[in-house]
Amino acid sequence: MVKANQLANALLDDVFKSDLKEEFISFKLLAQEFDAFNTALILKKWTIFIQSVK
């Protein structure tokens, strides 16, 4: 899925390289923040689950 996201981002970069470039960059940065938050949340939930099973 990572490769698909990279290809989609490259395509969108090409499409939005004129007027909407700054907005698209802001959108991508926000999406990365959400990804990091969701990853941290999942890791925390797994840590709690693993500790509860021990």
HELIX and SHEET records of a PDB file:
HELIX    1   1 VAL A    2  VAL A   15  1                                  14    
HELIX    2   2 LYS A   21  VAL A   53  1                                  33    
END                                                                             
